[in-house]
Amino acid sequence: MNSPEYPVNFQAKLGYKKTWLSLRYARYFSQIGMIVGLILIPLLGIFRIDVSSGFIVLGRQVWFSDFSLVFGLWLSLACLLVLFYSMAGTAFCGWLCPQNTVSGIANAWTAKHLGKRAVIDWEGQSQSKIASNKNSFLNWIFLTGKLLLLSLIMSLIPLFYFFPPEAVWSFVTFQNDDRLAGSLHWIYMVFAVILFVNIAVVRHYACRFMCIYRMWQYLFKTKDALHIDYDETRSDDCEKCNYCVKSCMVEIDPTKTSFYDSCTNCGACIVACNELHAKKQSKGLLSFKLGKRRNVEHNSRFMNSRLSNRMFAVLPFFLVGSGLFVWGLLSYQPYHISVYRADNSHGEQIYTYRINLASKLYKPGEVSLRVDGIDPQFYSLSKQKISFNSVGRYDVELKINSQMAAGLHTILITAESTNGWQHSERLQHFVSS
């Protein structure tokens, strides 16, 4: 069957070019956005791990009492991921995966400095060969330097999830910082070497044969999931060029995709086919499609589930998770107060207590203390206002005069912050006769 006629004019050519260029750059921007997002998430305090205290969510230190905040966030994100896998299949691998991103960058640099055929082929379908006019010491140095620099930069990203930006800057500039372990530079270098070997040698081999996450995504695919669609009615235009296969990072034939394959929905084959046919002022034969695959039957009841059914099944859990997360934010206690008996006691009678104040916010704050239920002349506080620069704890000593009347006295200790938080603790103080 002959291809349909298309108007040969500048507007048509521009339209075809926009089709494949927009898809190509959209993927580039999404991959760059993922790398930038991985850096911004800890920098903005959205999520981080404090080695000394635990998780940090939205700039808040999370304790076990904040269970609804963490569980709600986890459940909501899990539901969103399930819906994403159900609708987009393995598109995460092709559009957002950091491993795929750095592998693609390494392949592009290798092709630039050593030739297109120098890219490593782990399956051995085509023999890797360095271009004779590019096989120079200078090109090898440039390529190795670029890959090493990329490895060093990427190895810094995990540090932002365990240390504040100021500590990471101290690490980079080799300054002394009590928050950093003495062996951290060695750990970083080991990680950087592993990442360098991964970028320089392994690359997409991990995507094809070692990635467990891709198999995890298969569990949630539906028959309506996004996939590459081939227009068989125009098969005569295909010309057996094999251009789409050569553009595929996992080297599969996009005209014969199946439910279980290595396709990452990156769209590189669509770009290649559109780019080739744009020269003839015609559309490519490949495109993205949501919906049932052509001439494919699914015997598995799980795989036969439709996207709409999956959405209705996941929606209640997402609403529950979102509700718990919102409730966790609204009920979050930015400070914590507790009252203990002091370590030092006077015989059997206790006259000294310790008030422990904790800040759970990674920003400055001030808390004032007030004591009710006892005449001011019978007690003293070591400090009435406590200033916090960030998260931390502070002990205040409460001393009670031994001249108080005998009996059981109920003392109310109230802590109040400048941002409106307030909490009280009751203390039963007994004075013997």
Residue pairs with C-beta under 8 A, 6 or more apart in sequence:
1 233
1 234
1 235
1 236
2 236
3 234
3 236
3 237
3 280
3 282
4 282
6 12
6 281
6 282
6 283
7 281
8 281
12 281
13 278
13 281
16 274
16 277
16 278
16 281
16 282
16 283
17 278
19 274
19 278
19 283
19 284
20 270
20 271
20 274
20 275
20 278
20 284
23 267
23 270
23 271
23 274
24 267
24 271
27 94
27 95
27 266
27 267
27 268
30 95
30 96
31 95
31 96
31 100
31 101
31 104
32 101
34 95
34 96
34 97
34 98
34 101
35 98
35 101
35 157
38 98
38 157
39 157
39 160
40 46
41 47
41 48
41 161
42 48
42 160
42 161
43 160
43 165
45 56
45 58
45 59
45 362
46 57
46 58
47 55
47 56
47 57
47 161
48 55
48 56
48 160
48 161
48 162
49 55
49 56
49 161
49 162
50 56
50 61
50 162
50 391
51 162
51 163
53 61
53 391
54 61
54 62
54 63
55 61
55 62
55 70
56 62
56 362
57 69
57 70
57 73
58 329
59 361
59 362
59 363
60 66
60 69
60 332
60 334
60 360
60 361
60 362
61 360
61 361
61 362
61 391
62 69
62 70
63 336
63 360
65 333
66 328
66 332
66 333
67 328
68 324
68 325
68 327
68 328
68 331
69 324
69 325
69 328
69 329
69 332
70 328
71 321
71 324
72 320
72 321
72 322
72 323
72 324
72 325
72 326
72 327
72 328
73 321
73 325
73 328
74 321
75 317
75 318
75 320
75 321
75 324
76 318
76 321
76 322
76 325
77 321
78 317
78 321
79 314
79 315
79 317
79 318
79 321
80 318
82 220
82 310
82 314
83 310
83 311
83 314
83 318
84 91
84 92
85 92
85 217
85 219
85 220
85 221
85 225
86 220
86 221
86 222
86 224
86 225
86 307
86 310
86 311
86 314
87 222
87 224
87 225
87 226
87 290
87 307
88 225
88 226
88 265
89 217
89 221
89 225
89 226
89 227
89 263
89 265
90 214
90 217
90 218
90 221
90 263
90 264
90 265
91 226
91 264
91 265
91 266
92 213
92 217
93 100
93 207
93 211
93 213
93 214
93 217
93 264
93 265
93 266
94 100
94 264
94 265
94 266
94 267
94 268
95 265
95 266
97 207
97 213
97 264
98 154
99 198
99 206
99 207
99 211
100 204
100 207
100 249
100 264
100 266
102 150
102 154
102 198
102 199
103 199
103 203
103 204
103 206
103 207
103 249
104 249
105 150
105 199
106 147
106 150
106 199
106 200
106 203
107 119
107 203
107 204
107 249
109 143
109 146
109 147
110 118
110 119
110 120
110 143
111 118
111 119
113 134
113 139
113 140
113 142
113 143
114 130
114 131
114 134
114 135
114 139
114 140
114 143
115 129
115 130
115 131
115 134
116 131
117 126
117 127
117 128
117 129
117 130
117 131
118 128
118 129
118 130
118 131
118 134
119 128
120 128
120 201
120 203
120 205
121 127
121 128
121 251
122 204
122 205
122 208
122 209
123 208
123 251
125 251
144 200
147 196
147 199
147 200
148 196
150 199
151 192
151 193
151 195
151 196
151 199
152 192
154 195
155 188
155 191
155 192
155 195
156 168
156 172
156 188
158 191
159 168
159 171
159 188
160 168
163 171
163 179
163 180
164 179
164 362
166 177
167 177
167 179
167 180
169 175
170 176
170 177
170 179
170 180
171 177
171 180
171 184
171 185
171 188
181 187
198 206
202 210
204 249
204 250
207 214
207 249
207 250
207 262
207 264
208 250
208 262
214 262
214 264
218 260
220 310
221 259
221 303
222 303
222 305
222 306
222 307
222 310
223 259
223 292
223 293
223 298
223 303
223 304
223 305
223 306
224 290
224 291
224 292
224 306
224 307
224 308
225 290
225 307
226 265
226 288
226 289
226 290
227 257
227 263
227 265
227 288
227 289
227 293
228 254
228 257
228 263
228 265
228 269
228 270
228 286
228 287
228 288
228 289
229 286
229 287
229 288
229 289
229 293
229 294
230 254
230 255
230 256
230 257
230 285
230 286
230 294
231 285
231 286
231 287
232 294
234 285
235 285
237 277
237 282
237 285
238 255
238 285
241 276
243 272
243 273
243 276
244 253
244 254
244 255
244 269
244 272
244 273
244 286
245 251
245 252
245 253
245 254
245 269
246 272
247 268
247 269
247 271
247 272
248 254
248 268
248 269
249 264
249 266
249 268
250 262
250 263
250 264
252 261
252 262
252 263
254 263
254 269
254 270
254 286
255 285
255 286
257 263
257 293
258 296
259 293
259 296
259 298
259 303
265 288
267 288
269 286
270 284
270 286
270 287
270 288
273 284
273 285
273 286
274 283
274 284
274 286
275 284
276 284
277 283
277 284
277 285
278 284
290 307
298 304
333 360
333 421
333 423
334 359
334 360
334 361
334 365
334 417
334 419
334 421
335 357
335 358
335 359
335 360
335 361
335 365
335 367
335 415
335 417
335 421
335 423
336 357
336 358
336 360
336 423
337 355
337 356
337 357
337 358
337 413
337 415
337 423
337 425
338 355
338 356
338 425
339 353
339 354
339 355
339 356
339 398
339 413
339 425
339 427
340 353
340 354
340 356
341 350
341 352
341 353
341 354
342 350
342 352
342 353
342 354
342 397
343 354
344 352
345 351
345 352
346 402
348 432
349 402
349 431
349 432
350 429
351 399
351 400
351 401
351 402
352 397
352 398
352 399
352 400
353 397
353 398
353 400
353 427
354 395
354 396
354 397
354 398
355 369
355 381
355 395
355 396
355 397
355 398
355 413
355 425
356 393
356 394
356 395
356 396
357 367
357 369
357 386
357 393
357 394
357 395
357 396
357 415
358 391
358 392
358 393
358 394
359 365
359 367
359 388
359 390
359 391
359 392
359 393
360 391
361 388
361 390
361 391
362 390
362 391
363 390
364 387
364 388
364 389
364 390
365 387
365 388
365 417
365 418
365 419
366 385
366 386
366 387
366 388
366 417
366 418
367 385
367 386
367 388
367 415
367 416
367 417
367 418
368 384
368 385
368 386
368 415
368 416
368 417
369 381
369 383
369 384
369 385
369 386
369 396
369 413
369 414
369 415
370 384
370 413
370 414
370 415
370 416
371 379
371 381
371 398
371 411
371 412
371 413
371 414
372 411
372 412
372 413
372 414
373 409
373 410
373 411
373 412
374 400
374 404
374 409
374 411
374 429
377 401
378 400
378 401
378 403
378 404
379 398
379 399
379 400
379 401
379 411
380 398
380 399
381 396
381 397
381 398
382 396
382 397
382 398
382 399
383 394
383 396
386 394
386 396
388 394
398 413
400 429
402 431
404 429
404 431
405 431
406 431
406 432
406 433
407 430
407 431
408 428
408 429
408 430
408 431
409 428
409 429
409 430
409 431
410 426
410 427
410 428
410 429
411 426
411 427
411 428
411 429
412 424
412 425
412 426
412 427
413 424
413 425
413 426
413 427
414 422
414 423
414 424
415 422
415 423
415 424
416 422
